[in-house]
Amino acid sequence: MVDAFGQPFGQGWPQVADLLIALVLSTGIGLERELRQKSAGMRTHTLVGLGAALMMLVSKYGFTDVLGNGVSLDPSRVAAQIVSGIGFIGGGLIFVHRGAVSGLTTAAAVWLTAGVGMAAGAGLPVLAALTTAAYFLVVFGYTPLVNRMPGSKYAPSTLVVSYRGGQGVLRRALGECTDRGFVVRHLSADRSDDRPADTDGGAVAVTLQVQGKGSVTELAAALSELAGVLRVSAEDTNVAPG
């Protein structure tokens, strides 16, 4: 049994179309990760999706020449192995630093891209396209929604740090925020007296709006232990220096 190219069945235009669909959809997912400068970008996602589609096509058509005479195959076994193999790639994208976990969304995107490639290779382009569209809905539509949730770890938090000016406290405080995985979105300062900013002993109150996956309470406690810090308040939690 031969196909459009005079080759064994399974190498015709429909299979080429399946590979192209997987290529386009997985590239779209990877482009979004690339623009966000994630650890796995466009090339990784494209290769994952295209490879998954190829393995599905091999599973479906690659053994037609040996079927018969008591030989039977289960195409779903290859699909199961794809799912297992993608877990190793996803696991390598997840990092834990000081209790903060990063890379989970990118690992999930790789896993989903493999699924999109498998659907395309299985001849289910509608499901592959709808899943890709759902991916963009989640990453673009859910982000502002999650950021507005008060209890979300991605929601900004406000810290008010009072310290003695002229001792480099603010620089150390910002460094502590960065080391703990927080991004300072906004900073404003207010001196409690009329002394110049470089005068030792002048009390300064700085309001920091931070965003990150770590514990704001632990960050406040760490800031309170810095030399020169007088007081730190995080929302309803007041932490005195130790």
Secondary structure, 3 states (H helix, E strand, C coil): CECCCCCECCCCHHHHHHHHHHHHHHHHHHHHHHHCCCCCCHHHHHHHHHHHHHHHHHHHHCCHHHCECCECCCCHHHHHHHHHHHHHHHHHCCEEECCEEECHHHHHHHHHHHHHHHHHHCCCHHHHHHHHHHHHHHHHHHHHHHHCCCCCCCCCEEEEEEEECCCCHHHHHHHHHHHCCEEEEEEEEEECCCCCCCCCCCEEEEEEEEEECCCHHHHHHHHHCCCCEEEEEECCEEECCC
